[in-house]
Structure formats: structure tokens, C-alpha cells
Amino acid sequence: MNLNALEMVAQIALIIGVPFVLGIWAAQKFPEIAAKAQPWVKNGSLVALLIFIVAGVSGNASYFVDYIGVVLLAVFLHDTVALALGYFCGAVTGLNEYSRRAVSFEVGIRNAGLGLGLVFTFFDGLGGMAVVAGWWGIWDIIAGLALATIWSKRRARKAVPA
């Protein structure tokens, strides 16, 4: 199987870049409308992601059952390392606690919807890949909510600017 790198970049730009640019543009041009739409867009995107994940995993349920232990462990380790790497890179570069937490989420919480989109577009939904990407999306939600809850109960110390 040959992959077309330009086609993949175009797909990524469509999935991530276009909505991102349109969202920023709309928020700047129409801040009142954007503020009212924000909860709907946020909830709608979460529902769409969950539907996408369920479709990806359910279409490949046999792979999930056969490889559940490996998939769960790999995704858990990947997210744990990524969240920790983001946090500690922020610490090493001297960021304050709030910024470290933000970097941790940026590095640790990946775009599972993008992963599933690429799996279905370029790999015909290849079984094991869809299961990993699907569980990855579910775990990102679980890990992100758990970490946000823990951090919300532990107040961050604000660093005094140098």
C-alpha cells in the first residue's frame, strides 16, 4: 500500500485546519454569536467524536475482543507518557503550573477523531488500527476528565514573573 503524503496532509488540513481557522475567524468577527454557539459546538463535536468512535470500534469488534489487553495497555502507556512528557517539558522550560498543565493536555490528549479519519481514509478501516484509534479516543476522554478533576482539586501555585 502506497500513501500519498500530500493527500494525507490535505486530509489533516481539512479535518483540523479548516474548522480551527473558521472558529477563530467567527469568534473575532462575531463574538456574541460565537459565545452563544460555543456550548452547542463543544457538545456537538463531542457527540460526533463518540459516534465516530463507536462506529470504528463496533465495525471491528472482533479485533477489540481478541486484542483488548494489548490495546488497553498500549493506549494507557502512550497517554501516560505523553501527559507526563508535556508536564515535565513545561517544568524544564520554566513554565508556571497553569502553563505546565496546559502543555500536558496539548501533548497528552491526541486527536483520536483525526486518527480514525486517517485510518478509514487511507487504510480502509484496517481492523486493528480502527480499534486502537477508537479506544484511544475513549481513553483520552477518561484520562483528560480524570486529570482535570484531580488538578481542579489541587490549586496551582502562580509563579512570580522574573
Residue frames as qw, qx, qy, qz and C-alpha x, y, z in Angstrom:
[[0.000, 0.889, 0.458, 0.000, 0.00, 0.00, 0.00],
 [0.415, 0.210, 0.009, 0.885, 1.39, 3.38, -1.04],
 [0.137, -0.791, -0.452, 0.388, 0.46, 6.51, 0.84],
 [0.332, 0.650, 0.189, 0.657, 0.24, 9.87, -0.82],
 [0.400, -0.287, -0.410, 0.768, 1.79, 12.32, 1.65],
 [0.070, -0.073, -0.118, -0.988, 0.20, 15.39, 0.06],
 [0.508, -0.388, -0.576, -0.509, -3.23, 13.77, 0.14],
 [0.586, -0.423, -0.611, 0.323, -2.74, 12.93, 3.83],
 [0.239, -0.161, -0.214, 0.933, -1.65, 16.50, 4.63],
 [0.266, -0.225, -0.345, -0.871, -4.69, 17.82, 2.76],
 [0.585, -0.442, -0.656, -0.182, -6.96, 15.49, 4.75],
 [0.488, -0.362, -0.491, 0.624, -5.42, 16.65, 8.04],
 [0.055, -0.005, 0.018, 0.998, -5.82, 20.29, 6.98],
 [0.419, -0.341, -0.498, -0.679, -9.49, 19.68, 6.20],
 [0.630, -0.452, -0.630, 0.039, -10.20, 17.83, 9.43],
 [0.527, -0.513, -0.341, 0.586, -8.26, 20.11, 11.78],
 [0.310, -0.084, 0.112, 0.940, -7.14, 23.26, 9.99],
 [0.124, -0.425, -0.486, -0.754, -10.35, 24.43, 8.34],
 [0.479, -0.704, -0.513, -0.109, -12.58, 24.17, 11.45],
 [0.559, -0.437, -0.226, 0.668, -9.83, 25.78, 13.55],
 [0.209, 0.037, 0.209, 0.955, -9.42, 28.77, 11.20],
 [0.256, -0.526, -0.533, -0.611, -13.18, 29.17, 10.75],
 [0.547, -0.640, -0.510, 0.176, -13.70, 29.06, 14.52],
 [0.431, -0.351, -0.109, 0.824, -11.10, 31.74, 15.18],
 [0.050, 0.214, 0.383, 0.897, -12.46, 33.89, 12.35],
 [0.372, -0.610, -0.586, -0.382, -16.05, 33.55, 13.60],
 [0.546, -0.592, -0.423, 0.415, -15.03, 34.34, 17.19],
 [0.332, -0.239, 0.026, 0.912, -13.25, 37.51, 16.08],
 [0.076, -0.221, -0.453, -0.860, -15.88, 38.74, 13.59],
 [0.577, -0.446, -0.356, -0.585, -18.99, 37.71, 15.53],
 [0.145, 0.250, -0.792, 0.537, -18.02, 37.37, 19.22],
 [0.546, -0.071, 0.392, -0.737, -21.59, 37.45, 20.55],
 [0.870, 0.187, -0.224, -0.398, -22.80, 34.73, 18.17],
 [0.570, 0.352, -0.716, 0.194, -19.65, 32.67, 18.80],
 [0.132, -0.258, 0.706, -0.646, -20.17, 32.88, 22.57],
 [0.730, 0.038, 0.254, -0.633, -23.76, 31.65, 22.21],
 [0.850, 0.322, -0.346, -0.233, -22.77, 28.89, 19.77],
 [0.143, 0.573, -0.772, 0.236, -19.75, 27.69, 21.78],
 [0.528, -0.179, 0.730, -0.395, -21.61, 25.29, 24.13],
 [0.848, 0.365, 0.184, -0.338, -23.52, 23.79, 21.17],
 [0.596, 0.648, -0.474, -0.023, -20.40, 23.37, 19.09],
 [0.097, -0.506, 0.804, -0.297, -18.47, 21.88, 22.01],
 [0.654, -0.007, 0.648, -0.391, -21.21, 19.38, 22.84],
 [0.808, 0.510, 0.006, -0.297, -21.90, 18.61, 19.19],
 [0.426, 0.645, -0.634, 0.017, -18.25, 17.87, 18.49],
 [0.298, -0.334, 0.834, -0.322, -18.09, 15.53, 21.50],
 [0.776, 0.229, 0.448, -0.381, -21.21, 13.67, 20.31],
 [0.707, 0.630, -0.259, -0.190, -19.79, 13.44, 16.77],
 [0.134, 0.585, -0.788, 0.135, -16.50, 12.08, 18.11],
 [0.509, -0.138, 0.766, -0.367, -18.30, 9.47, 20.23],
 [0.822, 0.417, 0.195, -0.336, -20.41, 8.38, 17.23],
 [0.525, 0.688, -0.497, -0.064, -17.26, 8.12, 15.11],
 [0.111, -0.465, 0.842, -0.250, -15.52, 6.06, 17.81],
 [0.688, 0.062, 0.611, -0.387, -18.48, 3.73, 18.31],
 [0.790, 0.550, -0.055, -0.264, -18.71, 3.19, 14.54],
 [0.360, 0.667, -0.651, 0.044, -14.99, 2.45, 14.30],
 [0.235, -0.331, 0.857, -0.318, -14.89, 0.06, 17.23],
 [0.734, 0.167, 0.490, -0.438, -18.21, -1.69, 16.55],
 [0.748, 0.572, -0.222, -0.251, -17.23, -2.38, 12.94],
 [0.525, 0.478, -0.673, 0.208, -14.12, -4.13, 14.25],
 [0.684, -0.549, 0.225, -0.424, -15.42, -5.65, 17.48],
 [0.990, -0.025, -0.100, 0.096, -13.71, -8.99, 16.92],
 [0.554, 0.482, -0.335, 0.590, -10.31, -7.30, 16.84],
 [0.275, -0.652, 0.291, -0.644, -11.16, -5.46, 20.04],
 [0.894, -0.355, 0.104, -0.252, -12.09, -8.68, 21.82],
 [0.932, 0.181, -0.156, 0.271, -9.03, -10.54, 20.51],
 [0.572, 0.310, -0.234, 0.722, -6.53, -7.82, 21.40],
 [0.339, -0.869, -0.227, -0.281, -8.19, -5.91, 24.24],
 [0.724, -0.591, -0.025, 0.355, -5.30, -6.38, 26.68],
 [0.600, 0.039, 0.225, 0.767, -2.63, -5.18, 24.27],
 [0.096, 0.670, 0.337, 0.654, -4.76, -2.26, 23.06],
 [0.464, -0.852, -0.217, -0.104, -5.67, -1.11, 26.59],
 [0.720, -0.479, 0.058, 0.499, -2.08, -1.33, 27.78],
 [0.520, 0.223, 0.285, 0.774, -0.59, 0.40, 24.72],
 [0.033, -0.758, -0.304, -0.576, -3.07, 3.29, 24.81],
 [0.585, -0.793, -0.157, 0.063, -2.73, 3.69, 28.60],
 [0.703, -0.324, 0.125, 0.621, 1.08, 3.77, 28.41],
 [0.379, 0.444, 0.324, 0.745, 1.05, 6.12, 25.42],
 [0.192, -0.839, -0.255, -0.442, -1.21, 8.64, 27.16],
 [0.681, -0.689, -0.087, 0.231, 0.60, 8.37, 30.49],
 [0.654, -0.118, 0.187, 0.724, 3.97, 9.02, 28.89],
 [0.232, 0.557, 0.345, 0.719, 2.59, 11.82, 26.71],
 [0.352, -0.871, -0.246, -0.237, 0.84, 13.61, 29.60],
 [0.703, -0.595, 0.028, 0.388, 3.93, 13.31, 31.80],
 [0.599, 0.133, 0.262, 0.745, 6.24, 14.41, 28.97],
 [0.060, 0.748, 0.304, 0.586, 4.15, 17.52, 28.36],
 [0.515, -0.845, -0.138, -0.046, 4.08, 18.40, 32.04],
 [0.733, -0.469, 0.135, 0.474, 7.79, 17.85, 32.64],
 [0.505, 0.362, 0.275, 0.734, 8.84, 19.67, 29.45],
 [0.130, -0.862, -0.216, -0.441, 6.87, 22.63, 30.75],
 [0.663, -0.732, -0.004, 0.156, 8.67, 22.34, 34.09],
 [0.744, -0.105, 0.207, 0.627, 12.12, 22.09, 32.49],
 [0.326, 0.503, 0.278, 0.751, 11.45, 25.18, 30.39],
 [0.161, -0.082, -0.391, 0.903, 10.37, 27.16, 33.48],
 [0.325, -0.431, -0.456, -0.707, 6.65, 27.45, 32.82],
 [0.366, -0.242, 0.509, -0.741, 4.33, 28.12, 35.74],
 [0.330, 0.072, 0.913, -0.230, 1.98, 25.41, 36.99],
 [0.584, 0.554, 0.329, -0.494, -1.02, 26.55, 34.93],
 [0.454, 0.673, -0.445, -0.379, 1.06, 26.54, 31.75],
 [0.074, -0.317, 0.945, 0.017, 2.57, 23.13, 32.58],
 [0.494, 0.277, 0.751, -0.340, -0.91, 21.72, 32.89],
 [0.572, 0.674, 0.028, -0.467, -1.94, 23.26, 29.57],
 [0.278, 0.595, -0.710, -0.253, 1.14, 21.85, 27.82],
 [0.301, -0.114, 0.933, -0.159, 0.46, 18.48, 29.40],
 [0.606, 0.469, 0.528, -0.366, -3.01, 18.41, 27.84],
 [0.477, 0.737, -0.257, -0.403, -1.73, 19.67, 24.50],
 [0.164, 0.494, -0.845, -0.124, 0.90, 16.94, 24.32],
 [0.243, -0.075, 0.933, -0.254, -1.05, 14.19, 26.05],
 [0.554, 0.466, 0.575, -0.380, -4.53, 14.40, 24.62],
 [0.189, -0.141, 0.700, 0.675, -4.28, 13.46, 21.00],
 [0.535, 0.285, -0.083, -0.791, -6.84, 13.83, 18.25],
 [0.445, 0.033, 0.895, -0.024, -8.48, 10.40, 18.05],
 [0.584, 0.657, 0.342, -0.332, -11.04, 11.64, 15.55],
 [0.308, 0.774, -0.458, -0.309, -8.23, 12.56, 13.21],
 [0.224, -0.355, 0.905, 0.065, -6.66, 9.14, 13.77],
 [0.558, 0.321, 0.744, -0.178, -9.90, 7.37, 12.91],
 [0.507, 0.777, 0.046, -0.369, -10.43, 9.56, 9.87],
 [0.161, 0.683, -0.665, -0.253, -6.98, 8.75, 8.57],
 [0.384, -0.119, 0.915, -0.041, -7.43, 5.02, 9.30],
 [0.586, 0.497, 0.603, -0.213, -10.68, 4.91, 7.32],
 [0.424, 0.837, -0.105, -0.330, -9.47, 7.17, 4.51],
 [0.262, 0.719, -0.629, -0.135, -6.02, 5.74, 3.88],
 [0.042, -0.286, 0.952, -0.103, -6.18, 2.21, 5.32],
 [0.552, -0.176, -0.623, -0.526, -9.78, 1.15, 4.56],
 [0.681, -0.512, 0.120, -0.510, -10.59, 0.91, 8.26],
 [0.588, 0.270, -0.743, 0.173, -7.95, -1.76, 8.79],
 [0.708, -0.489, -0.494, -0.123, -9.31, -3.62, 11.83],
 [0.676, -0.358, -0.358, 0.535, -6.66, -3.29, 14.48],
 [0.266, 0.164, -0.007, 0.950, -5.91, 0.31, 13.59],
 [0.348, -0.532, -0.314, -0.705, -9.54, 1.37, 13.98],
 [0.721, -0.530, -0.443, 0.051, -9.79, -0.37, 17.34],
 [0.575, -0.183, -0.241, 0.760, -6.65, 1.33, 18.65],
 [0.051, 0.261, 0.115, 0.957, -7.77, 4.76, 17.41],
 [0.501, -0.556, -0.440, -0.497, -11.29, 4.20, 18.78],
 [0.711, -0.510, -0.402, 0.269, -10.11, 3.17, 22.23],
 [0.447, 0.047, -0.105, 0.887, -7.58, 5.98, 22.13],
 [0.169, -0.467, -0.215, -0.841, -10.46, 8.46, 21.78],
 [0.676, -0.588, -0.390, -0.211, -12.40, 6.91, 24.65],
 [0.732, -0.314, -0.299, 0.526, -9.32, 6.82, 26.87],
 [0.270, 0.281, -0.018, 0.921, -8.43, 10.43, 26.03],
 [0.409, -0.602, -0.232, -0.646, -11.83, 11.49, 27.35],
 [0.803, -0.502, -0.318, 0.054, -11.46, 9.37, 30.51],
 [0.687, -0.114, -0.185, 0.694, -7.85, 10.39, 31.21],
 [0.140, 0.419, 0.075, 0.894, -8.48, 14.04, 30.40],
 [0.514, -0.648, -0.237, -0.509, -11.51, 14.26, 32.68],
 [0.822, -0.428, -0.288, 0.241, -9.71, 12.40, 35.48],
 [0.572, 0.031, -0.120, 0.810, -6.64, 14.61, 35.29],
 [0.070, -0.526, -0.139, -0.836, -8.72, 17.78, 35.06],
 [0.663, -0.635, -0.298, -0.261, -10.69, 16.69, 38.14],
 [0.782, -0.299, -0.236, 0.494, -7.51, 15.96, 40.11],
 [0.397, 0.172, -0.015, 0.901, -5.96, 19.26, 39.10],
 [0.243, -0.645, -0.261, -0.676, -9.14, 21.21, 39.85],
 [0.725, -0.642, -0.246, -0.034, -8.92, 20.00, 43.44],
 [0.709, -0.337, 0.003, 0.619, -5.23, 20.92, 43.71],
 [0.148, 0.976, 0.074, -0.145, -4.73, 24.62, 43.32],
 [0.749, 0.376, -0.008, 0.546, -1.82, 25.60, 41.14],
 [0.415, -0.669, -0.056, 0.614, 0.82, 27.93, 42.50],
 [0.446, 0.882, 0.088, 0.120, 1.23, 31.02, 40.40],
 [0.726, -0.064, 0.006, 0.685, 4.81, 31.76, 39.59],
 [0.073, -0.894, -0.044, 0.440, 6.05, 35.28, 40.04],
 [0.698, 0.681, 0.025, 0.221, 7.42, 36.56, 36.72],
 [0.724, -0.274, 0.020, 0.633, 11.19, 37.04, 36.74]]
